[in-house]
Amino acid sequence: METRTSDEYISNRAWFRDVLFGENLILMGVSALEYLQLFVGYVGENEIDVYAIKEGQYSNINYHVINNFNEIDFFQNENIFCSSANQAFNDLFVDYENADEQALVEALSKYYYTHGMSFEGLDIIFNKEKFEELKKWAINFYSGVMNEQEIN
């Protein structure tokens, strides 16, 4: 069984609120970045990434099953549990080879520009070299400069 898709809602945040309302799940990775409004998401999105204590019933929710939520940095808003920005970024860097690079760069850029042109507040634990590389891309993301020669 699948949940509704994002096409049926005005925003991904509204979609998450409806689909996950009252569930013991924590948005993670790209889904958390969308809820935090650091990444706009994609049209027609139908997959949601969450931390869960047990596997759920929906085939389009990626349940990352863990023993408990004690090690996850998250908050509650509108009856939705969501990873912090720091946790969401670390979720993506720990498994960078499978991460959505477009979402990651766009979210880092939005974080940078909404935090006084700084990455302060982020404590990236995993894949720090890649983080340093993507910071340059993120700073230049909205200027359209993505060529490494133009960045350096």
Summary of the structure (lengths in Angstrom):
residues: 152
radius of gyration: 15.6
end to end distance: 48.4
largest distance: 48.5
contacts: 433
relative contact order: 0.14
helix: 43%
strand: 14%
